[in-house]
Amino acid sequence: MRRTKLHAADLRLRLALRLAVAPKHLFRLLWEPKVRPHERDATREALVAFITEGWDSLDIEAVPTRDGVAHSIPPTMGND
């Protein structure tokens, strides 16, 4: 299967779109103070699964952008 490289802006756009169409009842369950911990964990897992659905074919890594390099993992500091 061919993998697609993404810029940080593309990743932000995909995330924003998935969050915009996510089922609202999942957010409501996460924000309610009286939800049991196991229900909250299951809801969080369902929301993450919904948001990341279809991302297996994406190759998310540091790619050059107009502002420099967008790092998927922050570079280490002081390891010269």
C-alpha angles and dihedrals in degrees: 000000000000115000123217121223116220135205116221090252091055091050091050090050093050091048092049091050094049091048091049093056098036115123108270094216089068091058091046091054091050092051098046111102096212099056114121115248095244090051091049091050092049091048092049091050091049091051093049090048090051094048096046096041109134095012093115090091093053122098104209110190141127109299128172116265134178090268095051124268125347106215121209087197120031112251116250115256126223098008096125 
